[in-house]
Amino acid sequence: MEYLGIVALCLVLALGSRVDKLERILRENGIQLGKGHSSGGKQLSDVLASRKGSVVTLQFTEQLDIQGEIVDMDEEWVLMRIDGGKNKPPKEKLVRLNDVTSIKNN
């Protein structure tokens, strides 16, 4: 029974550091955390809405990023048109904004 308490404590400590890291990433990109927070930053959806029609790179993790044109969006999702490559038509991809860690202009 004591082991469950120790495992729970380790999980809380590990998840707490991940939350701190995500908050730091959001602050670095000038993105407000949510409706309950009013630190003066912009919502991610507002940042992307100002770039609608332009080509951006959305980064999800250090290894995964998507480059494409922002076609449409709302508060939780963004629709992107991604170049299919040689002799392939462009693809449209629906991306959840909660998974985005950073935005780069191209």
RASUL-V944024 format. One line per field, one symbol per residue. phi: phi as a letter, one per 30 degrees, with the letter a starting at -180 (. if undefined). psi: psi as a letter, one per 30 degrees, with the letter a starting at -180 (. if undefined). burial: b if it has 16 or more other ideal C-beta (glycine too) atoms within 10 Angstrom, else e. Layout:
phi = ???
psi = ???
burial = ???
This chain:
phi = .dddddddddddddddddddddddddddcicddlddcbdjdcdeddddddcdjccbccccbdccbbcaddcaabdcbbccccddjdhbddccbcbdddddcabbdc
psi = efeeeeeeeeeeeeeeeeeeeeeeeeeeghkkeaefkigflkkeeeeeefgkflklkkkeaffklkklkjellafflkkkkkkfakgklllkkkkkfffkelkkk.
burial = eeeeeeeeeeeeeeeeeeeeeeeeebeebebbeeeeeeeebebbbebbeeeeeeebebbeeeeeeeebbbeebeeeebebeeeeeeeeeeeeeebebeebbebeee
